[in-house]
Amino acid sequence: MEYFADLHVHIGQAKNQPVKITASRSLTLDNIYDYCINKKGIDIVGIVDCASPLVLEEIQEQLNNEKLIPMPGGGARYEDKLTIVFGAEIETTEPKGVAHSIAFFPFYEQIKDFSSIMAGYITNIYLSSQKARLCAKDLIKIVQSLGGVLIPAHVFTPFKSFYGSCYDRLSHAFEDELDNVISVELGLSADTDFADTISELATRSYLTNSDAHSLEKIAREYNKMNLQFPDFENIISALKGLDNNYIVSNYGLDPKLGKYHRTFCPTCNYVAHENFPVVKCPKCDNESVTLGVFDRIAVIADYNAPIHPENRPIYHYQVPLEFIPGIGKKTIEKLILHFGTEMNVIHNANRDQLIEVVGEHIAINIMLAREGKLNLQAGGGGIYGKVLD
């Protein structure tokens, strides 16, 4: 059976205290469950701040009162509609900077043990994504010893990522542990074509997740998975392509919409648009630029054009409703009220049905977004790209 999964969602607060400082306080466990089911149409969600004792306490309460039901194969089930995967985003210390990874665990007891261990490496374990005093190679050993899986997060972004700010190759970070890295998260400014210019990624699956810091951002990127059952064991099998579990397709932003797609010059606010990698500002000659994902990958790529493995899933360019011209919060609410979830709007509603609800102009834009035919202006330097009406 096919399921939609977003495995990177943050918690803004738990037990009335902040967890992810930069996330909306509306990102609570209960709100995430409700939003995934009733607004977005997501079937599996990865909560990536479960190492915080505040979040652990809330999860324990929900397990005790059976709001969450543990699954024998790992994960927990909410109202038999949503699978929750326990995760923790960790910032490791590398020679040239810091990099983010997500540790996923099948059971509550394991993520709780992980939190206790990481408290010895992190100054404030109560907050999300805090810097740990260990490197990625050491982290993956800890994660595996507890039965978990470590996935490098948003691997190409210029800040706090392996390829973007620390290494030219994952093998330099993980060394003899590289074979235990079964998947990487692409991030908002990259896609399969970009990633498959790097040879060491050919044997790894790709995840497209939202890295949501607000409820509205949930499922701006997501994955469609074919699973025998929506639990941790089958999800990990899908990342490995085993036992008839697999990723059917990745749904992600067109990289141009990502806020780090092209090189940005902070001196003159120039965003690169050239068809070649820009490593120095062509406008003011400043060399202290924020290197864009497009530009960074072009510099470190093994191939001039992508070489896709035979089993690589198709990558669908996804334009979230909020990016589409003419669509605001009220229009989104109207569409969800009529079609049930954003997934139904984006994937299933036909042109005539959309016209009936929001008129021809917006309906055409939604159809063009579905077909990947919208005109886009590239983002860079922390500013998202945009759709040109």
Protein Blocks (a to p, Z undefined) as FASTA:
>chain_A
ZZdddfbdcdfbgghiafblmbcfklcfklmmmmmmmmnopabdcdfklmpmklmmmmmm
mmmnomaccdfkgpjdehhlaccddddddddddfkbccddddddfbfklmmmmmmmmmmm
pfblmbghiacdbdfklmmmmmmmnopacddehklbmghpfklmmbmbfklmnmmmmmmm
mbdcebjmbcfklmmmpfklmmpccdddfkiabfklgokbccddddfbdcfklmmmmmno
pghiacfbdcdddfklpmklbccdfklopacfbfbdcfbdfklopabbcddfklmmmmmp
mbfbdcddfklccddddddfklpghiafklmmmmmmmnopamlmmmmmcfklmmmmnojk
lmmmmmmmmnopaccdddeehiacdddZZ
